[in-house]
Each structure stands twice: as C-alpha cells, then as structure tokens.
C-alpha cells in the first residue's frame, strides 16, 4: 500500500523516530517523507525483521541511495550533500515469515559543511557478518546436495558398467547355448544316419538280384550283404529274402521317423543361439582337452552290424573291445579377452522439500572402457562431464555448475559373488548469485565405492541380482569474495551412503536383429549421512542423515553385432526431503 507524503522538520525529528516504519507480514508499503536537512547531516537507515526487499532513497537535486537489500537485514547511511527541502522515499516488501522494521537515526551538524563522499565498506571476515555466514551456509548446502545427486548418478553408471556389457552370459544364456549345442549334435547324427540308410537302401535295390548262387548267409558277418557263399537250400534262400524285405521295410520306416525328428529339431534350433560346437575331428591329433565325449571309429564289422541289425555306435561303451579305439573329443571353446567401450548420458531433476527450497537439474555424460583380463577380473577407466543448475527463492539463490571427473573401477568374481570397487576425483566450477551479490568458487571431491553383488535364477526366464554398496565422498568448497567485497568462507564435508536392494528381470525371446532382450526393475533402500554443520540465520540446512527408497525400471538390449543398449528411468528419494527423477541410456560396443 502507498501512503501520502508526510512533512517533518528534519534531522532532529528523525532522531525522535519520525521516519521509522514497521511493515506487517506479507505486506508491501511505499512511504515518502518531506524533510528539511542541512548539508553534512548524517542519515542512517537500519533494516531488521524478515524483509523480501527494501529500498530507501533521498531525493534532493537527484537520487541518493541510502539502503538496498534483498532477503536480508543490514544498514545504510548517507551524508546529506546539499541543504534544503528533500524527500525520503521508502519501499518495503515484508515476507511470509514475519514483519519488517525500518529504523532511522540522524546526526545533525552545527554549521553547514561541504558535501562529503560516503566511505566504502571494508570487506568483512567470515564469522563477523551474519549475511556472510548465511551466504557461506547457502553455498555449502547447495554444493553438498549437488554432489550427493551427482555421486548417486556416477555410482549407477559404474555399477552398470561393472555388471553388464555385450556378450554377457547369464545362466539363461548358458542353458540356451547348451541346448543349441545338444540339438545341433543330435541333428547332425540323425542326418548322418539318414545318409547311411539312403546308401544301404540304394545298395539293396541295386544288388538284390545279383546274389551269388553258392553263398551262405550268416547273421552278423562283415561283408556288404553278410553273404560269404551261395545259398543252395531253397528254403534258406526264401528266409534270406524274407529277412531282407523286413529290413527294407524297417529302413523306410526309420527314414520317415528320422525326417519327422529332424524337422522338429530344425524348428527348435531356429529359436536358439548359434551352436558353437564343430564336427568331430577327422584326425585324432586335432582332438583337444577339456569337456569331452567319447568318440569311436567304426570298423567294417561294426558297420555291417549297424546296417543290417538296425543299430549304430555313437558313443563308445567303455567296456571290453573298444579301449584302443576310444579317443577324447573336446568341445571346449576358448574365449579371448574382451575390451568394451561405453558412453552414457543421464538427465536428473531434483528438489528439497525443506526450508532451503532448493531445486536443481543436472546433465551428466560419461565415457568409459574396460577389459576382462580373465574370467574373474575386469578393470576399467571412465571420465565424466556435468552441467547443472541450483536455484531457490530463499536469498534469490542461483548456482550454475560445470564439472569434470576421472575414475577407475574393477570387478572380481569370487565364485558366485561379484566384488566391485570404484574411485574418482573431480573438480567443479560454480558461479553463484545470492542476496543480490555474485561470485564464483571451485569444488573438489574424492570418492570411493565398494560393493558386493550376485545373481540368482528364480525361474527359467526370471533372474534376480541382489547388491549392497558403501560410498564415501570428501567435498571441499573453496572460499571466495563476492561482488559486495564480502569474504565468504569455504567448507569441507564428508558425505556417504549405504544402499542395498535387488534388481529383478526377465529374459524375453529376442526379435530379429537382437540377441538379448531383458526388461527389469531395480528396488533400492539407501541411508545417507553427512557431517555438514547446522546452518544459522534465515537459511536452514537440508537433512544430513536420512533414509530413502528408489525405483528404477530398465530395459537391456543386445544386438546381433555384439553392441548393447540399456535405457532406464529412476525415481529416488522416496520418504526423504531430497527427491527427484532421472532418465538416461548406455551404449556399449565390444572392440574385439
């Protein structure tokens, strides 16, 4: 509200409080006073309470500012440059937290004096000025919160890189691969048997009428038709022909059964991974060690038995008669070390539902590479770049950040358990505006994470990956001098968290062009802690120790060329003042 101008005799009346104003909570007021001053009179205005803003001007031959504040208390003074009638112009906006009080004092001079120049304020040291302390607390609070959010994001990146990459072999992958190998081997055996039957049937048809007149058939003998001499007895010859016709009928039936079975296997094989076993080696010297089956070469006698008795020898009976011809046939596949490069981008938005009222967003891009030294050990390096913004209506806060970090990570498979570790160092440049002042400062951090995880197969296509981790981060914010010449002190804090929870997923039948398609959801409980000091004045600290929950849906895809793409979302901070959401994705490419 605006009130009409009031007359006042001048400096003596100001000492009596004529110019003082009190503005109630949530009220704006504009007030003017007409006053008579002498040159050299000293006019001082002091602001207390909870103002959103206050402007005090003295108008005499031009504007002369006395006091200008935003969201803070303070005082200002003016030496009256020229005697005469002037106007004190006041505008006050009181906030929702309480009333605002403006108090004037004035020191007159006995005789007119020449105009004087106001003496500039000298910089204050931290701890001697409430406004400086509150600005330092505000910067620390915003910096700590930003690091907590960024560290959570980076931890998620490293966890994903240490656990997932192209050509990852889950238990489902192994079962599918084993089944593909078994189907392929059976199919090859059936095809070979079918070829043998075709040759035998053709042989029978070509030679059925060319039997020697003087031959005697003895079952199990090793010639093409097991005939060594002509058959002279007509009855025996009839029996021989009967047996041959019975065999021919059985051979045709077996071929039909083989065709039906091969069709079933060929259909099943189309939905399985590519078999990674080869044909049995022709030369015993090509056979290796490892996972073995027993393979035996067939001699003419065994061949004749197979043809005419309707059975065959695929796997040697290790009993009597075959010890010299049995050789180990290896299907062991040696995997070369894998190098995988990846890039990940994440957008995060968060807010604090406490007195600080801070909200921010962050874009983080990470590049990394790792190598599987052997089946147990993986080591990798990564770098991140981040851009963020933090704002709050309290103290008109706005911080723009640009940061970088370098780190390393590793995984060691200890039986069914994965041991994971990562560390990083980082530097962030911050441009801050608070309470009408500006400045800039650097933030340094060092972080270490240790985790344990594993994987359980809940069903044929459902798996669970439980994990627990501990993270500790050292954060140092350097001091700076703001645009008003006030020294803002630095701060060092330790923050950390313990998090635990499962990721549950399922392996779907991948469409054409994909090798793997796995949707999943992560559930995590986190306890955060910090040694951040309690803040004073009008700025209230965020929670330093709190418990929260997060939910993270995700989809992992692997393409036929070996590359993989993971996309995900996350809602975090459930049950805490600091909460937010993020979306992002990771592209991984194998280099060998």
C-alpha positions in Angstrom: 0.0 0.0 0.0 1.1 3.5 -0.6 0.6 6.4 1.9 0.7 10.1 1.3 3.9 12.1 1.9 4.3 13.4 5.5 6.1 16.6 6.5 8.9 16.6 9.0 11.1 19.4 10.3 14.3 17.5 9.6 17.2 15.9 11.3 16.1 16.4 14.9 12.7 14.9 14.2 14.4 11.9 12.6 16.2 11.3 15.9 12.8 11.1 17.5 11.8 8.3 15.1 9.5 10.2 12.8 10.7 8.3 9.7 10.6 4.8 11.3 8.3 2.2 9.6 7.0 -1.3 10.6 5.5 -3.4 7.7 3.4 -6.4 8.7 3.9 -9.9 7.4 3.0 -10.3 3.7 2.6 -6.5 3.2 4.1 -4.1 0.7 4.4 -0.4 1.6 5.6 2.7 -0.2 6.0 5.8 2.0 7.5 9.3 1.4 8.6 12.0 4.0 9.2 15.7 3.1 12.1 16.9 5.3 14.4 19.9 5.9 18.1 18.9 6.1 21.4 20.8 6.4 24.4 19.9 4.3 26.5 17.4 6.2 23.7 15.9 8.3 24.3 12.1 8.7 21.2 10.0 7.9 21.4 6.2 8.8 18.7 3.6 8.0 18.8 0.1 9.6 16.6 -2.9 8.5 15.5 -5.7 10.9 12.9 -8.5 10.7 12.2 -10.5 7.6 12.0 -8.3 4.5 11.8 -9.6 1.0 13.2 -6.3 -0.2 13.8 -2.7 1.0 14.7 0.4 -1.0 15.5 3.8 0.7 16.3 6.9 -1.3 16.9 10.6 -0.5 15.7 12.9 -3.3 17.3 16.3 -3.3 18.7 17.6 -6.6 18.8 14.0 -7.8 18.6 10.5 -6.3 20.8 9.5 -3.4 20.6 5.8 -2.4 20.7 5.0 1.3 19.7 1.3 1.6 19.1 -1.5 -0.9 18.6 -5.2 0.3 17.0 -8.4 -0.8 16.1 -11.2 1.7 18.4 -9.9 4.3 19.0 -7.4 7.1 21.5 -4.6 7.1 22.1 -0.8 7.3 23.0 2.1 5.0 23.9 5.7 5.5 24.1 9.0 3.6 25.8 12.3 4.2 23.3 14.9 3.0 25.1 16.6 0.1 23.1 19.8 -0.1 20.9 21.6 2.4 17.2 22.3 1.7 13.9 20.5 1.4 14.2 16.9 0.3 12.2 13.7 0.1 12.9 10.4 1.9 11.5 7.7 -0.5 10.8 4.2 1.1 9.6 0.9 -0.4 9.4 -2.2 1.8 8.1 -5.7 1.0 7.7 -8.0 4.1 7.9 -11.7 3.5 5.7 -14.5 4.8 7.9 -15.3 7.7 7.3 -12.1 9.7 7.2 -8.3 9.9 9.9 -6.0 8.6 11.2 -2.9 10.7 13.0 0.1 9.4 14.7 2.4 12.0 16.3 5.8 11.2 18.9 7.8 13.1 20.3 11.2 12.1 23.3 13.2 13.4 23.0 17.0 12.7 25.9 19.4 12.1 26.2 22.7 13.8 27.2 24.6 10.7 26.7 23.7 7.0 29.5 21.6 5.7 30.8 20.8 2.3 29.4 17.6 0.7 31.3 14.5 1.7 31.8 11.2 -0.1 30.5 8.1 1.6 33.3 5.8 2.8 33.1 2.4 1.1 32.6 -0.6 3.4 35.6 -2.7 4.1 35.5 -6.4 3.4 34.5 -8.4 6.4 35.8 -11.8 7.5 33.7 -14.9 7.9 32.0 -15.1 11.3 31.9 -11.3 11.8 28.9 -10.7 9.5 25.6 -12.6 9.6 24.9 -12.1 5.9 28.3 -13.6 5.0 27.7 -16.6 7.2 24.3 -17.2 5.6 25.8 -17.0 2.1 28.5 -19.5 3.1 25.9 -21.8 4.5 23.8 -21.5 1.4 26.7 -22.3 -0.9 27.7 -25.3 1.3 24.1 -26.6 1.4 23.7 -26.3 -2.4 27.1 -27.8 -3.1 26.6 -30.8 -0.8 23.2 -31.6 -2.3 24.6 -31.4 -5.8 27.4 -33.7 -5.0 25.0 -36.2 -3.4 22.9 -36.3 -6.6 25.9 -36.4 -8.9 27.6 -39.1 -6.9 24.4 -41.2 -7.0 24.3 -40.9 -10.8 28.0 -41.8 -11.2 27.6 -44.7 -8.9 24.8 -46.0 -11.1 27.0 -45.7 -14.2 29.9 -47.6 -12.7 27.6 -50.3 -11.3 26.1 -50.8 -14.7 29.5 -50.9 -16.4 30.9 -53.4 -14.0 27.9 -55.7 -14.2 26.7 -55.5 -17.8 28.3 -55.4 -21.2 27.9 -57.1 -24.6 28.1 -60.9 -24.8 27.3 -61.1 -21.1 26.5 -64.8 -20.3 23.7 -65.3 -17.7 22.6 -68.7 -16.6 19.8 -68.5 -19.1 22.3 -67.8 -21.9 24.4 -70.8 -20.9 21.3 -73.1 -20.7 20.2 -71.9 -24.1 23.7 -72.3 -25.6 23.9 -75.8 -24.2 20.5 -76.7 -25.6 21.5 -75.3 -29.0 24.7 -77.4 -29.0 22.8 -80.6 -28.0 20.1 -80.0 -30.7 22.7 -79.4 -33.3 24.7 -82.5 -32.4 21.6 -84.7 -32.4 20.6 -83.2 -35.8 24.0 -84.0 -37.3 23.8 -87.5 -36.0 20.4 -88.0 -37.5 21.4 -86.6 -40.8 24.4 -88.9 -40.9 22.1 -91.9 -40.1 19.7 -90.8 -42.8 22.6 -90.8 -45.3 23.7 -94.2 -44.3 20.1 -95.6 -44.7 19.9 -94.0 -48.1 23.1 -95.7 -49.1 22.0 -99.1 -47.8 18.6 -98.9 -49.4 20.2 -97.9 -52.7 22.7 -100.7 -52.3 20.0 -103.2 -51.7 17.9 -102.0 -54.7 21.0 -102.1 -57.0 22.2 -105.7 -55.9 19.1 -107.5 -54.8 19.0 -109.6 -58.0 22.8 -110.2 -58.2 23.2 -112.5 -55.2 25.7 -115.4 -55.8 24.1 -118.8 -56.3 26.6 -120.5 -53.9 26.6 -118.3 -50.8 25.6 -118.9 -47.3 24.1 -116.1 -45.1 25.3 -115.9 -41.6 23.9 -113.1 -39.4 26.4 -110.6 -38.2 29.1 -111.4 -40.8 31.0 -108.4 -42.2 30.5 -108.2 -46.0 28.3 -105.8 -47.9 25.3 -108.1 -47.5 26.9 -110.5 -45.0 26.9 -113.3 -47.6 30.1 -115.4 -47.9 28.9 -118.3 -50.1 26.0 -119.1 -52.3 22.8 -120.3 -50.8 21.9 -123.8 -52.1 18.9 -124.6 -49.9 15.7 -123.0 -51.5 14.1 -122.7 -48.0 17.1 -120.9 -46.7 17.0 -118.6 -49.7 13.3 -117.8 -49.1 14.1 -117.0 -45.5 17.0 -114.7 -46.6 14.8 -112.8 -48.9 12.1 -112.5 -46.2 14.7 -111.0 -43.8 15.9 -108.6 -46.5 12.4 -107.4 -47.2 11.7 -107.0 -43.5 14.9 -104.9 -43.2 14.0 -102.8 -46.2 10.6 -102.1 -44.7 12.2 -101.2 -41.3 14.7 -99.0 -43.1 12.0 -97.0 -44.8 10.1 -96.5 -41.6 13.2 -95.4 -39.8 13.9 -92.8 -42.5 10.3 -91.4 -42.1 10.9 -91.3 -38.3 14.2 -89.5 -38.9 12.6 -86.9 -41.2 9.9 -86.1 -38.5 12.5 -85.8 -35.8 14.9 -83.7 -37.9 12.0 -81.3 -38.8 11.3 -80.8 -35.1 14.9 -80.2 -34.3 15.4 -77.7 -37.1 12.4 -75.7 -35.9 13.7 -75.6 -32.4 17.2 -74.7 -33.5 15.9 -71.5 -35.2 14.9 -70.1 -31.8 18.2 -70.9 -30.1 21.6 -69.2 -30.1 24.1 -70.2 -32.8 25.7 -73.6 -31.9 29.4 -73.2 -31.0 30.5 -76.9 -31.5 32.0 -78.3 -34.6 32.1 -81.6 -36.5 34.1 -84.4 -34.8 37.8 -84.1 -36.0 38.9 -86.4 -38.8 42.3 -86.8 -37.2 42.9 -87.9 -33.6 45.7 -85.3 -33.4 43.1 -82.5 -33.8 41.4 -83.5 -30.6 41.9 -81.3 -27.5 41.4 -81.5 -23.8 38.5 -80.1 -21.8 34.9 -81.1 -21.7 34.9 -84.4 -23.6 32.6 -87.0 -25.1 33.9 -90.4 -26.2 34.0 -91.0 -30.0 34.9 -94.3 -31.7 35.7 -95.0 -35.3 33.6 -97.8 -36.9 35.3 -100.9 -38.3 33.8 -102.9 -41.1 32.2 -105.4 -38.7 30.5 -102.6 -36.7 29.4 -101.1 -40.0 27.7 -104.3 -41.1 26.0 -104.7 -37.7 24.7 -101.1 -37.9 23.3 -101.7 -41.4 21.6 -105.0 -41.0 20.8 -105.1 -37.3 19.3 -101.6 -37.3 21.6 -100.0 -34.6 24.7 -97.9 -34.6 27.6 -97.0 -32.3 27.6 -93.2 -31.5 29.2 -93.2 -28.1 31.6 -95.9 -27.1 30.8 -98.3 -24.4 34.0 -98.1 -22.4 33.7 -101.8 -21.7 35.5 -104.6 -23.4 36.6 -104.5 -27.0 36.8 -100.7 -27.6 39.6 -99.4 -25.3 42.1 -99.0 -28.1 39.9 -97.0 -30.5 38.3 -94.7 -28.0 39.6 -91.1 -28.3 38.6 -87.9 -26.4 36.7 -85.4 -28.5 36.7 -81.9 -27.0 34.0 -79.2 -27.4 35.8 -76.7 -25.2 35.7 -73.1 -26.5 38.4 -70.7 -25.5 37.2 -67.1 -25.2 39.6 -64.2 -25.9 39.8 -61.2 -23.6 37.1 -58.7 -24.3 37.5 -54.9 -24.4 34.3 -52.9 -24.2 33.8 -49.2 -24.7 30.7 -47.4 -23.5 29.0 -44.0 -23.4 26.3 -43.0 -21.0 24.1 -39.8 -20.8 21.7 -39.0 -17.9 19.3 -36.2 -17.1 18.4 -35.7 -13.4 15.9 -33.3 -11.8 15.6 -32.9 -8.0 14.2 -30.7 -5.3 14.4 -30.3 -1.5 11.2 -30.0 0.4 12.7 -28.3 3.4 13.3 -24.7 4.4 16.1 -24.3 1.8 13.6 -24.8 -1.0 16.4 -25.7 -3.4 15.7 -27.3 -6.7 18.1 -28.3 -9.4 18.8 -30.2 -12.6 21.9 -32.0 -13.9 23.1 -33.4 -17.2 25.9 -35.9 -16.9 27.8 -37.6 -19.8 30.3 -40.4 -19.1 32.8 -42.3 -21.3 34.4 -45.5 -20.2 36.3 -48.6 -21.3 37.1 -51.9 -19.6 38.9 -55.1 -20.2 38.2 -58.6 -19.0 41.7 -59.7 -18.0 40.4 -63.2 -17.4 37.1 -64.8 -16.4 37.4 -63.4 -12.9 38.9 -59.9 -13.2 37.7 -56.8 -15.0 39.3 -53.4 -14.8 38.2 -50.1 -16.4 38.6 -46.3 -16.6 36.0 -43.6 -17.0 35.6 -39.8 -17.3 32.5 -37.7 -16.7 31.4 -34.2 -17.6 28.5 -32.5 -15.9 26.4 -29.3 -16.3 23.9 -28.3 -13.5 21.8 -25.5 -12.1 20.6 -24.9 -8.5 18.0 -22.3 -7.6 15.9 -21.2 -4.6 13.7 -18.3 -3.7 15.4 -18.1 -0.4 18.2 -15.4 -0.7 17.4 -15.3 -4.5 19.9 -18.2 -5.0 21.1 -19.3 -8.4 24.2 -21.5 -9.0 25.5 -22.7 -12.4 28.0 -25.5 -12.3 30.3 -27.2 -14.8 32.4 -30.1 -13.6 34.7 -33.0 -14.6 35.9 -36.1 -13.0 38.2 -39.1 -13.7 37.9 -42.5 -12.2 38.7 -46.2 -12.3 36.6 -49.3 -11.5 37.0 -53.0 -11.2 35.2 -56.3 -10.6 36.4 -59.6 -9.3 34.3 -62.7 -9.5 34.7 -64.7 -6.4 32.7 -67.9 -7.0 29.0 -66.8 -7.3 29.8 -63.3 -5.8 31.0 -60.2 -7.6 33.2 -57.8 -5.7 33.1 -54.3 -7.2 35.1 -51.2 -6.4 35.4 -47.7 -7.9 37.1 -44.4 -7.2 37.1 -41.0 -8.7 38.4 -37.4 -8.3 36.6 -34.3 -9.6 36.6 -30.6 -10.0 33.6 -28.3 -10.4 33.4 -24.6 -11.2 30.4 -22.8 -9.7 29.0 -19.3 -10.5 26.8 -18.2 -7.6 24.3 -15.3 -7.2 22.8 -14.9 -3.7 21.3 -11.9 -1.8 21.9 -9.6 -4.7 25.6 -10.4 -4.9 27.6 -12.6 -7.3 30.8 -14.7 -7.1 32.4 -17.9 -8.2 34.2 -20.8 -6.4 35.6 -24.2 -7.1 34.6 -27.5 -5.5 36.9 -30.5 -5.3 35.8 -34.1 -4.5 37.3 -37.5 -4.0 35.0 -40.6 -3.8 35.3 -44.3 -3.1 32.7 -47.1 -3.5 32.8 -50.8 -2.6 30.0 -53.2 -3.4 29.0 -56.9 -3.4 26.5 -58.4 -5.8 25.4 -61.7 -7.3 22.8 -63.3 -9.4 20.1 -65.9 -8.7 17.9 -67.7 -11.2 14.4 -67.5 -9.9 12.7 -69.3 -12.8 13.5 -70.3 -16.3 13.3 -66.8 -17.6 13.4 -64.7 -14.4 16.5 -63.7 -12.6 17.4 -61.5 -9.5 20.6 -59.6 -8.9 20.9 -58.5 -5.2 23.5 -55.9 -4.4 24.9 -53.9 -1.4 27.4 -51.0 -1.6 29.1 -48.4 0.6 30.1 -44.9 -0.8 32.1 -42.2 1.0 32.8 -38.8 -0.6 35.1 -35.9 0.5 33.9 -32.5 -0.7 35.9 -29.2 -0.4 34.3 -25.8 -1.3 36.9 -23.0 -1.5 36.2 -19.6 -0.1 35.6 -16.5 -2.3 34.9 -12.8 -2.2 31.5 -11.7 -3.6 30.7 -8.6 -5.6 30.0 -6.6 -2.5 33.5 -7.2 -1.2 32.4 -9.7 1.5 34.6 -12.7 2.1 32.6 -15.9 2.0 34.3 -18.7 3.9 35.0 -22.2 2.5 33.8 -25.5 3.9 34.8 -29.2 3.9 32.3 -32.0 4.3 32.2 -35.8 4.3 29.1 -37.4 2.8 28.3 -41.1 2.3 25.6 -43.7 1.9 24.9 -47.4 2.3 22.5 -48.8 -0.3 21.0 -52.3 -0.8 18.4 -53.9 -2.9 17.6 -56.3 -5.7 17.2 -55.9 -9.5 14.6 -58.3 -10.9 14.4 -59.0 -14.6 13.2 -61.5 -17.2 14.8 -62.7 -20.4 12.4 -62.4 -23.4 12.7 -64.2 -26.7 14.5 -61.5 -28.8 13.1 -60.4 -32.1 15.0 -60.5 -35.4 18.3 -58.5 -35.1 18.6 -58.9 -31.4 20.5 -61.5 -29.3 19.1 -60.4 -25.9 16.1 -58.5 -24.6 15.7 -58.1 -20.8 13.3 -55.8 -19.0 14.0 -55.3 -15.3 13.2 -53.2 -12.3 15.5 -52.2 -9.5 14.5 -51.6 -5.9 16.9 -49.9 -3.5 17.0 -48.7 0.0 19.6 -46.0 0.9 20.8 -44.5 4.1 22.6 -41.1 3.6 24.8 -39.4 6.1 26.9 -36.2 6.3 29.0 -34.2 8.7 27.6 -30.9 7.4 27.2 -28.3 10.1 23.8 -26.9 11.1 23.2 -23.6 9.4 22.1 -20.4 11.2 20.1 -17.3 10.3 17.4 -17.4 7.6 18.9 -20.4 5.8 18.0 -23.8 7.1 20.2 -26.8 6.4 18.9 -29.9 4.5 18.7 -33.2 6.2 22.2 -34.6 6.9 21.1 -38.2 7.9 18.1 -39.8 6.3 16.7 -42.9 4.8 15.1 -43.1 1.4 13.9 -45.6 -1.3 14.2 -45.6 -5.1 12.6 -47.5 -8.0 14.4 -47.9 -11.3 12.8 -49.5 -14.4 15.2 -50.5 -17.2 15.5 -52.3 -20.5 18.6 -54.0 -21.7 19.1 -55.0 -25.4 21.9 -56.7 -27.2 22.2 -56.6 -31.0 23.5 -59.3 -33.4 26.7 -57.3 -33.9 27.5 -57.5 -30.2 26.6 -53.9 -29.2 24.2 -53.4 -26.4 21.8 -50.6 -25.4 20.4 -50.0 -21.9 17.7 -47.4 -21.3 16.3 -46.7 -17.8 14.5 -44.3 -15.6 14.6 -43.8 -11.8 12.5 -42.1 -9.1 14.6 -41.6 -6.0 14.4 -40.0 -2.5 11.1 -41.6 -1.6 10.4 -40.8 2.0 13.0 -38.0 2.3 13.2 -34.2 1.7 15.6 -34.6 -1.2 13.8 -36.4 -4.0 13.9 -36.4 -7.8 13.9 -38.4 -11.0 16.3 -39.3 -13.8 16.3 -40.8 -17.3 19.2 -42.0 -19.4 20.8 -44.7 -21.5 24.1 -46.5 -22.1 25.5 -47.7 -25.4 28.3 -50.4 -25.2 30.4 -51.6 -28.1 32.9 -54.5 -28.0 36.2 -53.8 -29.6 37.3 -57.5 -30.1 
